[in-house]
């Protein structure tokens, strides 16, 4: 029987901080400089931008993919399969980097990501594409966090914020280039090149890291292989995977493939709840050795930041997927143009991310930035629920407002957890926030897919007989104008408009809930603090 008490009683945060101050580990002999350092940073930037692009570039290609495979019903899985794989592996990746050689662990994750991209590029069906996305997500789970670990071992603490900022900025670059690049590739080549381009870039990264970076020696390398496996906390990992997968399957299938009251959906939901209780109990039992230590996630600000990360990133993923679909279907925009039309959202995101950082640096407090961002998400998401086919320039303002909310909220929790936790616990808290981000993206896409498909199906069955409605659905978003007669097209476009606009109610509600959660964050000034991501 599993005891219901932690394996070790938690000392106070102050005591833990004092213990940390006594621990010194000199890594200066492993620090790099000059051309060798710059090449490694380029390699890490390449790998991180591949992960970010792999998600962003697909947004404008999805309508074409659904037309190619007649797979409109699978659109949610193209994103959620990638994200659920990332979040499922996220607690494990940090422990892998602790227990095994850093360089070869990173290269192994890169190799898995490349293999997933290859499967996607040659996929003969929608199912194989989803499987390829899952494999790519498994590899991607260790690339961003691993890049931060490599930086921590290669660069002095005083310089880490600069290089960490460079690595993190790759997500912003991907958000700008992704929709446009995805549109250009889809329109002028084929959507498969969205995945082929990962292979040469990944090869460059692998060669640079293999020859230029050396894994630093650590004490854990002296453990036996069995000891290392035990330290990975695999029982918790194997409990978390079915918890997430069953829950996502219930969200994906409920109301579409199966009725919500069906034994299949009820069984999935009950099973996921049972596994969640088992996972939580095990984490409590493991204490500080857990994948998600209760002492860390139980800290007030960390818990609130986890909620913020879940809601904000989930809303961002939903917007990234469904707004380009609206541009292509409703406005008849090409994949390239839909990427350009999405740029106001990205612009608001990047500008307010920078302005928010400047505000926190000058004033010291992060709370006002988060609260303002939550308000922007709530209002921006609410405005997008009102979109109509005739909307034009007014949509730009809606996008900028929503993007501003994302830019203000998503980066700030990382600063907040560093302000309230001892330095030793910051990496665990950061990994937990990344887990919540990707989990939010997976769940939000599944929920949005269910709402979109249900609303669209209901509207089409009101307009056409069942067989005709099914033909329109199977045609996919990119080919709807080819299969619908001109005189019936306005009604069909309105059906798509209503289905897409309904998904933004999720974004609006998330902004409100996030605002409430932000009120629980402690007011701590970060002025004069030494913040570290590694």
VEXDRENRO-589789 format. One record per residue (C-alpha): x, y, z; residue number from 0. Coordinates in Angstrom, 3 decimals. Layout:
VEXDRENRO-589789
R          u          v          w    nr
R          X          Y          Z   NUM
...
END
This chain:
VEXDRENRO-589789
R          u          v          w    nr
R      0.000      0.000      0.000     0
R      1.364      3.422     -0.932     1
R      1.792      5.686      2.124     2
R      0.001      9.005      1.920     3
R      2.901     11.042      3.265     4
R      5.902     12.410      1.368     5
R      9.048     10.321      1.496     6
R     10.913     13.212      3.111     7
R      9.475     16.067      5.181     8
R      9.847     19.363      3.339     9
R     11.950     22.022      5.060    10
R     10.900     25.633      4.728    11
R     11.763     27.502      1.564    12
R     14.172     29.725      3.485    13
R     16.015     26.718      4.929    14
R     16.210     25.196      1.477    15
R     17.565     28.446      0.082    16
R     20.237     28.592      2.764    17
R     21.264     25.016      2.002    18
R     21.528     25.918     -1.655    19
R     23.802     28.855     -0.897    20
R     26.245     26.457      0.759    21
R     26.456     24.252     -2.330    22
R     28.988     25.376     -4.848    23
R     29.766     23.601     -8.083    24
R     32.529     25.033    -10.190    25
R     31.751     24.597    -13.876    26
R     34.018     27.359    -15.134    27
R     36.384     24.843    -16.702    28
R     33.585     23.858    -19.100    29
R     32.694     27.396    -20.171    30
R     33.183     28.223    -23.843    31
R     34.050     31.387    -25.731    32
R     34.831     32.676    -29.190    33
R     33.871     30.951    -32.426    34
R     33.252     27.619    -30.686    35
R     30.613     29.164    -28.432    36
R     28.960     31.040    -31.291    37
R     28.687     27.906    -33.443    38
R     27.098     25.980    -30.569    39
R     24.604     28.792    -30.002    40
R     23.758     28.714    -33.722    41
R     23.247     24.953    -33.476    42
R     20.941     25.321    -30.472    43
R     18.993     28.114    -32.165    44
R     18.505     25.887    -35.202    45
R     17.162     23.013    -33.120    46
R     14.815     25.212    -31.088    47
R     13.473     27.051    -34.131    48
R     12.792     23.660    -35.747    49
R     10.533     22.754    -32.818    50
R      8.790     26.131    -32.874    51
R      8.450     26.133    -36.668    52
R      7.140     22.569    -36.703    53
R      4.109     23.800    -34.818    54
R      3.704     27.270    -36.369    55
R      4.394     26.315    -39.980    56
R      1.625     23.724    -39.987    57
R     -1.153     26.222    -39.244    58
R     -1.460     27.573    -42.794    59
R     -0.875     24.134    -44.332    60
R     -3.707     22.372    -42.478    61
R     -6.503     23.280    -44.934    62
R     -4.450     21.836    -47.808    63
R     -3.609     18.708    -45.770    64
R     -7.257     18.106    -44.923    65
R     -8.120     18.405    -48.609    66
R     -5.319     16.012    -49.552    67
R     -6.411     13.310    -47.095    68
R    -10.133     14.188    -46.835    69
R     -9.466     14.456    -43.119    70
R    -11.196     17.529    -41.710    71
R    -12.163     15.474    -38.650    72
R     -8.470     14.926    -37.840    73
R     -7.420     18.577    -37.877    74
R     -7.262     18.782    -34.073    75
R     -4.946     15.778    -33.874    76
R     -2.336     17.309    -36.190    77
R     -1.515     19.768    -33.423    78
R     -2.564     17.925    -30.259    79
R     -0.636     14.713    -31.080    80
R      2.578     16.754    -31.309    81
R      1.852     18.715    -28.135    82
R      0.645     15.801    -26.013    83
R      3.845     13.907    -26.830    84
R      5.894     16.916    -25.734    85
R      4.014     17.413    -22.481    86
R      3.942     13.680    -21.657    87
R      7.742     13.504    -21.928    88
R      8.455     16.873    -20.324    89
R      8.839     15.645    -16.703    90
R     11.122     12.860    -17.929    91
R     13.467     14.939    -20.094    92
R     14.979     16.859    -17.185    93
R     15.808     13.645    -15.358    94
R     17.300     12.138    -18.521    95
R     19.662     15.108    -18.791    96
R     20.585     14.674    -15.125    97
R     21.348     10.964    -15.396    98
R     22.877     10.526    -18.850    99
R     25.590     12.333    -20.871   100
R     24.232     15.701    -21.934   101
R     25.500     15.748    -25.526   102
R     24.322     12.286    -26.510   103
R     20.990     12.716    -24.752   104
R     20.383     15.895    -26.748   105
R     21.440     14.252    -30.008   106
R     19.114     11.318    -29.269   107
R     16.148     13.676    -28.873   108
R     17.169     15.434    -32.102   109
R     17.378     12.116    -33.965   110
R     13.880     11.100    -32.804   111
R     12.525     14.486    -33.884   112
R     14.100     14.083    -37.316   113
R     12.654     10.584    -37.715   114
R      9.199     11.923    -36.857   115
R      9.595     14.663    -39.452   116
R     10.603     12.081    -42.049   117
R      7.496      9.991    -41.310   118
R      5.320     13.109    -41.700   119
R      6.976     14.038    -44.996   120
R      6.300     10.640    -46.596   121
R      2.981      9.895    -44.847   122
R      0.461      8.200    -47.193   123
R     -2.527      8.851    -44.924   124
R     -3.814     11.114    -42.175   125
R     -3.228      8.407    -39.553   126
R      0.445      8.028    -40.488   127
R      0.827     11.815    -40.395   128
R     -0.584     11.873    -36.855   129
R      1.789      9.069    -35.825   130
R      4.702     11.000    -37.339   131
R      3.655     14.113    -35.425   132
R      3.633     12.056    -32.224   133
R      7.169     10.747    -32.835   134
R      8.359     14.277    -33.652   135
R      6.790     15.495    -30.407   136
R      8.681     12.856    -28.418   137
R     11.940     14.159    -29.861   138
R     10.965     17.809    -29.505   139
R     10.239     17.353    -25.794   140
R     13.941     17.443    -24.972   141
R     15.238     20.041    -27.420   142
R     14.244     23.356    -25.811   143
R     14.891     22.297    -22.214   144
R     18.116     20.603    -23.319   145
R     19.279     23.795    -25.034   146
R     18.891     25.643    -21.720   147
R     20.881     22.950    -19.902   148
R     23.703     23.178    -22.468   149
R     23.782     26.955    -22.040   150
R     23.984     26.550    -18.262   151
R     27.061     24.347    -18.654   152
R     28.734     26.398    -21.384   153
R     28.301     30.030    -20.333   154
R     29.020     31.959    -17.098   155
R     25.976     32.885    -15.034   156
R     26.323     36.618    -15.726   157
R     26.036     35.989    -19.499   158
R     23.318     33.327    -19.443   159
R     20.347     35.741    -19.613   160
R     21.659     37.114    -22.927   161
R     22.068     33.743    -24.600   162
R     18.944     32.315    -22.988   163
R     17.028     35.264    -24.432   164
R     18.469     34.512    -27.871   165
R     17.326     30.885    -27.631   166
R     13.857     31.828    -26.352   167
R     13.442     34.447    -29.083   168
R     13.459     31.644    -31.646   169
R      9.821     30.995    -30.745   170
R      8.981     34.586    -31.671   171
R     10.906     34.261    -34.934   172
R      9.023     31.048    -35.686   173
R      5.676     32.710    -34.998   174
R      6.552     35.348    -37.619   175
R      8.090     33.060    -40.225   176
R      5.931     29.973    -39.613   177
R      2.583     31.040    -41.067   178
R      4.197     32.805    -44.044   179
R      6.736     30.059    -44.736   180
R      4.039     27.416    -44.378   181
R      1.867     29.296    -46.852   182
R      4.666     29.733    -49.399   183
R      5.702     26.071    -49.180   184
R      2.130     24.800    -49.400   185
R      1.198     27.061    -52.283   186
R      4.329     26.766    -54.430   187
R      5.755     23.345    -53.470   188
R      3.766     20.866    -51.407   189
R      2.799     20.718    -47.741   190
R      5.239     17.794    -47.326   191
R      8.138     20.245    -47.570   192
R      6.968     21.690    -44.234   193
R      8.586     18.555    -42.791   194
R     11.367     17.884    -45.303   195
R     13.077     21.164    -44.357   196
R     13.662     19.848    -40.833   197
R     16.122     17.217    -42.038   198
R     19.028     19.346    -43.358   199
R     18.705     21.891    -40.530   200
R     18.736     19.095    -37.960   201
R     21.787     17.536    -39.598   202
R     23.716     20.829    -39.280   203
R     22.805     21.009    -35.586   204
R     23.907     17.421    -34.980   205
R     27.299     17.889    -36.674   206
R     28.098     21.109    -34.797   207
R     27.178     19.693    -31.384   208
R     28.884     16.357    -31.977   209
R     32.270     17.903    -32.796   210
R     32.223     21.090    -30.684   211
R     30.402     20.290    -27.433   212
R     31.662     17.962    -24.706   213
R     29.356     16.675    -21.989   214
R     30.483     17.901    -18.542   215
R     31.198     15.116    -16.031   216
R     28.818     14.827    -13.074   217
R     28.528     12.556    -10.055   218
R     25.408     10.808    -11.342   219
R     27.388      9.359    -14.243   220
R     28.956      6.999    -11.682   221
R     25.595      5.340    -11.028   222
R     24.851      1.968    -12.557   223
R     22.433      1.816    -15.463   224
R     19.792      0.308    -13.182   225
R     20.339      3.152    -10.727   226
R     19.874      5.708    -13.459   227
R     16.641      4.113    -14.610   228
R     15.337      4.178    -11.042   229
R     16.207      7.879    -10.774   230
R     14.134      8.642    -13.891   231
R     10.962      8.126    -11.809   232
R      9.446      5.941    -14.526   233
R      6.366      4.820    -12.534   234
R      5.094      8.403    -12.470   235
R      5.849      8.760    -16.170   236
R      3.854      5.640    -17.067   237
R      0.951      6.848    -14.948   238
R      0.877     10.277    -16.563   239
R      0.766      9.083    -20.187   240
R     -2.542      7.154    -19.980   241
R     -4.016      9.956    -17.873   242
R     -3.416     12.514    -20.613   243
R     -4.166     10.253    -23.588   244
R     -7.491      8.963    -22.255   245
R     -8.621     12.464    -21.362   246
R     -7.704     13.831    -24.790   247
R     -9.373     10.946    -26.587   248
R    -12.578     11.629    -24.645   249
R    -12.449     15.305    -25.634   250
R    -11.672     14.466    -29.256   251
R    -14.370     11.824    -29.716   252
R    -17.110     13.082    -27.429   253
R    -20.074     14.513    -29.352   254
R    -18.571     13.599    -32.751   255
R    -17.512      9.970    -33.127   256
R    -19.386      8.934    -29.974   257
R    -22.172     10.428    -27.871   258
R    -21.020     11.987    -24.600   259
R    -23.207      9.483    -22.778   260
R    -21.680      6.491    -24.586   261
R    -19.803      3.817    -22.582   262
R    -16.621      4.616    -24.545   263
R    -16.489      8.286    -23.545   264
R    -17.578      7.642    -19.959   265
R    -14.969      4.896    -19.681   266
R    -12.218      7.156    -20.987   267
R    -13.130      9.980    -18.613   268
R    -13.415      7.702    -15.588   269
R    -10.188      5.945    -16.502   270
R     -8.324      9.239    -16.867   271
R     -9.597     10.447    -13.486   272
R     -8.527      7.198    -11.790   273
R     -5.065      7.447    -13.344   274
R     -4.845     11.110    -12.328   275
R     -5.545     10.189     -8.693   276
R     -2.923      7.431     -8.881   277
R     -0.400      9.809    -10.450   278
R     -1.030     12.486     -7.824   279
R     -0.758      9.971     -4.985   280
R      2.511      8.657     -6.362   281
R      3.928     12.156     -6.731   282
R      3.065     12.876     -3.092   283
R      4.669      9.615     -2.035   284
R      7.887     10.398     -3.923   285
R      8.193     13.895     -2.439   286
R     11.229     15.787     -3.730   287
R     12.118     12.878     -6.035   288
R      8.818     13.160     -7.914   289
R      8.502     14.358    -11.489   290
R      6.393     17.248    -10.183   291
R      7.397     17.710     -6.506   292
R      4.381     18.667     -4.358   293
R      6.461     21.246     -2.496   294
R      7.139     23.118     -5.740   295
R      3.736     22.922     -7.417   296
R      2.067     23.602     -4.061   297
R      3.750     26.984     -3.685   298
R      1.073     29.635     -4.193   299
R      2.654     31.627     -6.996   300
R      3.905     28.525     -8.808   301
R      0.405     27.020     -8.745   302
R     -1.101     30.239    -10.128   303
R      1.616     30.434    -12.796   304
R      0.860     26.842    -13.832   305
R     -2.794     27.801    -14.382   306
R     -1.728     30.882    -16.365   307
R      0.667     28.857    -18.526   308
R     -2.033     26.274    -19.241   309
R     -4.703     28.813    -20.216   310
R     -2.555     31.319    -22.124   311
R     -0.604     28.841    -24.240   312
R     -3.725     26.804    -24.913   313
R     -5.481     29.945    -26.158   314
R     -2.479     30.816    -28.322   315
R     -2.459     27.372    -29.946   316
R     -6.185     27.555    -30.638   317
R     -5.811     30.977    -32.259   318
R     -2.778     29.883    -34.290   319
R     -4.726     27.003    -35.820   320
R     -8.233     28.370    -36.351   321
R     -7.625     31.961    -37.431   322
R     -5.660     30.922    -40.574   323
R     -8.438     28.433    -41.378   324
R    -10.930     31.333    -41.205   325
R     -8.788     33.430    -43.565   326
R     -8.463     30.623    -46.104   327
R    -12.063     29.419    -46.042   328
R    -14.018     32.630    -45.459   329
R    -11.749     35.149    -47.205   330
R    -10.500     32.694    -49.848   331
R     -6.936     33.667    -48.958   332
R     -4.069     31.598    -50.296   333
R     -1.942     29.790    -47.699   334
R      0.724     32.487    -48.108   335
R     -1.735     35.342    -47.691   336
R     -3.368     33.728    -44.669   337
R      0.051     33.746    -43.035   338
R      0.434     37.447    -43.802   339
R     -3.076     38.182    -42.492   340
R     -2.168     36.447    -39.222   341
R      0.826     38.744    -38.625   342
R     -1.067     41.368    -36.526   343
R     -1.512     38.699    -33.846   344
R      2.212     37.942    -33.926   345
R      3.106     41.648    -33.886   346
R      1.020     42.267    -30.774   347
R      2.588     39.221    -29.134   348
R      6.199     40.245    -29.769   349
R      5.772     43.954    -28.973   350
R      4.053     43.352    -25.647   351
R      6.483     40.590    -24.748   352
R      9.294     43.138    -25.035   353
R      7.350     45.957    -23.363   354
R      6.322     43.652    -20.534   355
R      9.946     42.686    -19.936   356
R     11.012     46.331    -19.920   357
R      8.253     47.180    -17.429   358
R      9.246     44.369    -15.058   359
R     12.910     45.369    -15.308   360
R     12.184     49.021    -14.522   361
R      9.377     48.674    -11.965   362
R     10.268     45.308    -10.481   363
R      6.758     43.847    -10.240   364
R      5.353     41.382    -12.777   365
R      1.744     41.302    -11.504   366
R      0.430     44.348    -13.441   367
R      1.788     42.921    -16.719   368
R      0.043     39.586    -16.176   369
R     -3.257     41.186    -15.180   370
R     -3.282     43.511    -18.183   371
R     -2.460     40.594    -20.469   372
R     -5.347     38.516    -19.084   373
R     -7.752     41.388    -19.739   374
R     -6.482     41.666    -23.334   375
R     -6.948     37.919    -23.899   376
R    -10.488     38.013    -22.515   377
R    -11.510     41.038    -24.598   378
R     -9.650     39.954    -27.748   379
R    -11.094     36.444    -27.581   380
R    -14.554     37.866    -26.966   381
R    -14.287     40.150    -29.983   382
R    -13.280     37.237    -32.223   383
R    -16.502     35.435    -31.312   384
R    -18.313     38.175    -33.252   385
R    -16.449     37.784    -36.552   386
R    -18.529     37.674    -39.725   387
R    -17.591     36.959    -43.368   388
R    -17.745     40.673    -44.245   389
R    -15.206     41.712    -41.579   390
R    -12.142     43.505    -42.904   391
R     -9.681     45.901    -41.269   392
R    -11.479     45.821    -37.908   393
R    -10.164     42.287    -37.453   394
R     -6.615     43.665    -37.335   395
R     -7.381     45.504    -34.091   396
R     -8.883     42.358    -32.571   397
R     -5.762     40.391    -33.484   398
R     -3.336     42.968    -32.085   399
R     -5.258     43.110    -28.810   400
R     -5.300     39.332    -28.436   401
R     -1.646     39.026    -29.426   402
R     -0.745     41.684    -26.861   403
R     -2.384     39.551    -24.194   404
R     -0.376     36.492    -25.214   405
R      2.866     38.494    -25.216   406
R      2.210     39.886    -21.740   407
R      1.092     36.647    -20.070   408
R      3.058     33.729    -21.532   409
R      6.672     34.797    -20.673   410
R      5.922     36.325    -17.262   411
R      5.329     33.185    -15.130   412
R      8.965     32.196    -15.701   413
R     10.056     35.418    -14.010   414
R      7.528     34.972    -11.208   415
R      8.688     31.501    -10.164   416
R     12.293     32.702    -10.014   417
R     11.227     35.491     -7.699   418
R      9.539     33.218     -5.150   419
R     11.588     29.995     -5.217   420
R     15.104     29.052     -4.158   421
R     17.414     28.829     -7.145   422
R     17.710     25.040     -6.899   423
R     13.966     24.598     -7.411   424
R     13.693     26.957    -10.392   425
R     14.532     24.332    -13.077   426
R     11.836     21.994    -11.731   427
R      9.299     24.819    -11.661   428
R     10.289     25.850    -15.196   429
R      9.842     22.279    -16.447   430
R      6.427     22.153    -14.765   431
R      5.365     25.387    -16.487   432
R      6.462     24.012    -19.860   433
R      4.462     20.864    -19.139   434
R      1.367     22.939    -18.376   435
R      1.858     25.015    -21.534   436
R      2.002     22.031    -23.858   437
R     -0.789     20.235    -22.001   438
R     -2.928     23.341    -22.390   439
R     -2.205     23.430    -26.112   440
R     -3.174     19.773    -26.503   441
R     -6.419     20.029    -24.542   442
R     -7.496     23.336    -26.073   443
R     -7.023     22.020    -29.617   444
R     -9.043     18.920    -28.794   445
R    -11.866     20.935    -27.233   446
R    -11.847     23.433    -30.112   447
R    -11.920     20.644    -32.685   448
R    -14.961     19.143    -30.977   449
R    -16.800     22.474    -30.848   450
R    -15.886     23.401    -34.435   451
R    -16.859     20.057    -35.923   452
R    -20.095     19.781    -33.929   453
R    -21.233     23.302    -34.851   454
R    -20.252     22.909    -38.515   455
R    -21.975     19.525    -38.794   456
R    -25.172     20.853    -37.209   457
R    -25.304     23.832    -39.577   458
R    -24.576     21.770    -42.701   459
R    -27.205     19.158    -41.846   460
R    -29.722     21.984    -41.552   461
R    -28.857     23.111    -45.091   462
R    -28.326     19.786    -46.885   463
R    -29.208     16.131    -46.669   464
R    -26.888     13.912    -44.655   465
R    -24.937     12.578    -47.647   466
R    -24.255     16.038    -49.108   467
R    -23.189     17.378    -45.722   468
R    -20.751     14.468    -45.335   469
R    -19.266     15.157    -48.772   470
R    -18.635     18.802    -47.849   471
R    -17.015     17.780    -44.577   472
R    -14.817     15.186    -46.270   473
R    -13.668     17.735    -48.865   474
R    -11.791     19.614    -46.146   475
R    -11.449     23.316    -45.463   476
R     -9.119     23.955    -48.399   477
R    -11.464     22.501    -51.032   478
R    -14.852     23.697    -49.832   479
R    -15.252     26.169    -52.724   480
R    -14.592     23.392    -55.245   481
R    -17.381     21.095    -54.080   482
R    -20.114     23.593    -53.190   483
R    -22.235     25.210    -55.959   484
R    -21.864     29.037    -56.127   485
R    -25.481     29.682    -55.134   486
R    -25.052     27.640    -51.927   487
R    -21.562     28.865    -51.067   488
R    -22.610     31.841    -48.838   489
R    -24.609     29.539    -46.564   490
R    -21.747     27.062    -46.309   491
R    -19.238     29.819    -45.566   492
R    -21.502     31.126    -42.821   493
R    -21.590     27.602    -41.366   494
R    -17.780     27.549    -41.304   495
R    -17.727     31.053    -39.833   496
R    -20.066     30.052    -37.013   497
R    -18.046     26.919    -36.250   498
R    -14.737     28.792    -36.100   499
R    -16.079     31.779    -34.132   500
R    -17.502     29.413    -31.497   501
R    -13.994     28.191    -30.664   502
R    -12.974     31.682    -29.528   503
R    -15.403     31.502    -26.606   504
R    -12.764     29.213    -25.093   505
R    -10.163     31.973    -25.446   506
R    -12.433     34.609    -23.894   507
R    -13.307     32.376    -20.940   508
R     -9.625     31.505    -20.462   509
R     -8.742     35.192    -20.162   510
R    -11.289     35.648    -17.376   511
R    -10.155     32.558    -15.470   512
R     -6.500     33.548    -15.929   513
R     -7.225     36.988    -14.483   514
R     -8.713     35.366    -11.387   515
R     -5.683     33.077    -11.081   516
R     -3.285     36.035    -11.413   517
R     -4.786     37.574     -8.279   518
R     -3.266     34.713     -6.269   519
R      0.320     35.520     -7.306   520
R      2.565     37.037     -4.661   521
R      3.819     40.570     -5.176   522
R      7.603     40.168     -5.233   523
R      9.985     42.675     -6.755   524
R     12.669     41.169     -8.981   525
R     14.889     44.246     -8.827   526
R     18.414     43.305     -7.881   527
R     17.709     39.560     -8.072   528
R     19.950     37.228    -10.024   529
R     17.528     35.426    -12.296   530
R     18.678     32.274    -14.011   531
R     16.904     29.930    -16.411   532
R     19.384     27.112    -16.081   533
END
